[in-house]
């Protein structure tokens, strides 16, 4: 019996590695395929994975690519000729060949910020292929994103790894209630445990707290977070309802070893009913019998409590620092007050998204400081029109 859905998207990944590796390095990141592959798993089944480069120039990147099951296409650069990127040409030829010979491939993922790939994108769309572009913010040609059906900025993906920062930006925003002295900046760094720019233009670098031991309840809690994060990813990339069967396929694409039986459930629907009973998700009858539609509750579990925690923490830090606390390290401050806090329990893919939702709901305010390359949060007091 066939296990794949005819309506399921089938993706082919083509990576212009030199372009994205150098682009990532220039803005303080390291290109690792893992965060991208996780995002693509929410969009469909990945059929082909190829990365093109002179791999002698990118020896440090080989292991990550191989571990991600990406086929490395070697395109050596000739030292006796003008440096013309032969990798681009080979990548375009291979993509067109696949489009013409593999009708079942419905979506092409072109990882590059180079405008030279715009004609390729146009031809693929003429062949009725959906095209997802991937590039780096600031190093992607303005011509490429509008040509694609969807464009993903790699540095906005959760888990995109940063390189070791040479220095930390100054907390110059910590001056709202003081003269902005060095003491205030030092206090901000100490009080927030400031490290890499968590939730700056890129997703936060902070990971879930390490568990000293594993238990069935902890494992189930982690599973809840994976399911809510996957559901949110599917909803953000596709219109319409999410069926339980589609959700499970996405989970299996992320982790082929996933089995609800490992958590004590006799079937996937039993797992979903457990989550629905705990108000993590909602289930409604779908178009196919036995395949319910999955969604988030209109008011996710504990969302108001989480927003109240964020607001009170920001207010406390404003008094303690004498200024607005930076986003970097703020998640750690919330966890000092509530160790079980995780925005993923509420369906948010990252802490920055959670904070932006809080701004939308008028829980807190948040401004971007270009000089520091940092977000700062604050609570507007009643009667404060922001013009002081």
Secondary structure in CASP SS format (residue, H / E / C, confidence):
PFRMAT SS
TARGET T0000
AUTHOR 0000-0000-0000
METHOD secondary structure of the structure
MODEL  1
X C 1.00
X C 1.00
X C 1.00
X C 1.00
X C 1.00
X C 1.00
X C 1.00
X C 1.00
X C 1.00
X E 1.00
X E 1.00
X E 1.00
X E 1.00
X E 1.00
X E 1.00
X E 1.00
X H 1.00
X H 1.00
X H 1.00
X H 1.00
X H 1.00
X H 1.00
X H 1.00
X H 1.00
X H 1.00
X H 1.00
X C 1.00
X C 1.00
X E 1.00
X C 1.00
X C 1.00
X C 1.00
X H 1.00
X H 1.00
X H 1.00
X H 1.00
X H 1.00
X H 1.00
X H 1.00
X H 1.00
X H 1.00
X C 1.00
X C 1.00
X C 1.00
X E 1.00
X E 1.00
X E 1.00
X E 1.00
X E 1.00
X E 1.00
X E 1.00
X E 1.00
X E 1.00
X C 1.00
X H 1.00
X H 1.00
X H 1.00
X C 1.00
X H 1.00
X H 1.00
X H 1.00
X H 1.00
X H 1.00
X H 1.00
X H 1.00
X H 1.00
X H 1.00
X C 1.00
X C 1.00
X C 1.00
X E 1.00
X E 1.00
X E 1.00
X E 1.00
X C 1.00
X C 1.00
X C 1.00
X C 1.00
X C 1.00
X C 1.00
X C 1.00
X C 1.00
X C 1.00
X C 1.00
X C 1.00
X H 1.00
X H 1.00
X H 1.00
X H 1.00
X H 1.00
X H 1.00
X H 1.00
X H 1.00
X H 1.00
X H 1.00
X H 1.00
X H 1.00
X H 1.00
X H 1.00
X H 1.00
X H 1.00
X C 1.00
X C 1.00
X C 1.00
X C 1.00
X C 1.00
X E 1.00
X E 1.00
X E 1.00
X E 1.00
X E 1.00
X C 1.00
X C 1.00
X C 1.00
X H 1.00
X H 1.00
X H 1.00
X H 1.00
X H 1.00
X H 1.00
X H 1.00
X H 1.00
X H 1.00
X H 1.00
X H 1.00
X H 1.00
X C 1.00
X C 1.00
X C 1.00
X E 1.00
X E 1.00
X E 1.00
X E 1.00
X E 1.00
X E 1.00
X C 1.00
X C 1.00
X C 1.00
X C 1.00
X C 1.00
X C 1.00
X H 1.00
X H 1.00
X H 1.00
X H 1.00
X H 1.00
X H 1.00
X C 1.00
X C 1.00
X E 1.00
X E 1.00
X E 1.00
X E 1.00
X H 1.00
X H 1.00
X H 1.00
X C 1.00
X C 1.00
X C 1.00
X C 1.00
X C 1.00
X E 1.00
X C 1.00
X C 1.00
X C 1.00
X C 1.00
X C 1.00
X C 1.00
X C 1.00
X C 1.00
X C 1.00
X C 1.00
X C 1.00
X C 1.00
X C 1.00
X C 1.00
X C 1.00
X C 1.00
X C 1.00
X C 1.00
X C 1.00
X H 1.00
X H 1.00
X H 1.00
X H 1.00
X H 1.00
X H 1.00
X H 1.00
X H 1.00
X H 1.00
X H 1.00
X H 1.00
X C 1.00
X C 1.00
X C 1.00
X C 1.00
X C 1.00
X C 1.00
X C 1.00
X C 1.00
X C 1.00
X C 1.00
X C 1.00
X C 1.00
X C 1.00
X C 1.00
X C 1.00
X C 1.00
X C 1.00
X C 1.00
X C 1.00
X C 1.00
X C 1.00
X C 1.00
X C 1.00
X H 1.00
X H 1.00
X H 1.00
X H 1.00
X H 1.00
X H 1.00
X H 1.00
X H 1.00
X H 1.00
X H 1.00
X H 1.00
X H 1.00
X H 1.00
X H 1.00
X H 1.00
X H 1.00
X H 1.00
X H 1.00
X H 1.00
X H 1.00
X H 1.00
X H 1.00
X C 1.00
X C 1.00
X C 1.00
X C 1.00
X E 1.00
X E 1.00
X H 1.00
X H 1.00
X H 1.00
X H 1.00
X H 1.00
X H 1.00
X H 1.00
X H 1.00
X H 1.00
X H 1.00
X H 1.00
X C 1.00
X C 1.00
X C 1.00
X C 1.00
X C 1.00
X H 1.00
X H 1.00
X H 1.00
X H 1.00
X C 1.00
X C 1.00
X C 1.00
X C 1.00
X H 1.00
X H 1.00
X H 1.00
X H 1.00
X H 1.00
X H 1.00
X H 1.00
X H 1.00
X H 1.00
X H 1.00
X C 1.00
X C 1.00
X C 1.00
X C 1.00
X E 1.00
X E 1.00
X E 1.00
X C 1.00
X C 1.00
X C 1.00
X C 1.00
X C 1.00
X C 1.00
X C 1.00
X C 1.00
X E 1.00
X E 1.00
X E 1.00
X C 1.00
X C 1.00
X C 1.00
X C 1.00
X C 1.00
X C 1.00
X C 1.00
X H 1.00
X H 1.00
X H 1.00
X H 1.00
X H 1.00
X H 1.00
X H 1.00
X H 1.00
X H 1.00
X H 1.00
X H 1.00
X H 1.00
X H 1.00
X H 1.00
X H 1.00
X H 1.00
X H 1.00
X H 1.00
X H 1.00
X C 1.00
X C 1.00
X C 1.00
X E 1.00
X E 1.00
X C 1.00
X C 1.00
X C 1.00
X H 1.00
X H 1.00
X H 1.00
X H 1.00
X H 1.00
X H 1.00
X H 1.00
X H 1.00
X C 1.00
X C 1.00
X C 1.00
X C 1.00
X C 1.00
X H 1.00
X H 1.00
X H 1.00
X H 1.00
X C 1.00
X C 1.00
X C 1.00
X C 1.00
X H 1.00
X H 1.00
X H 1.00
X H 1.00
X H 1.00
X H 1.00
X H 1.00
X H 1.00
X H 1.00
X H 1.00
X C 1.00
X C 1.00
X C 1.00
X C 1.00
X E 1.00
X E 1.00
X E 1.00
X E 1.00
X E 1.00
X C 1.00
X C 1.00
X C 1.00
X C 1.00
X E 1.00
X E 1.00
X E 1.00
X E 1.00
X E 1.00
X C 1.00
X C 1.00
X C 1.00
X C 1.00
X C 1.00
X C 1.00
X C 1.00
X C 1.00
X C 1.00
X C 1.00
END
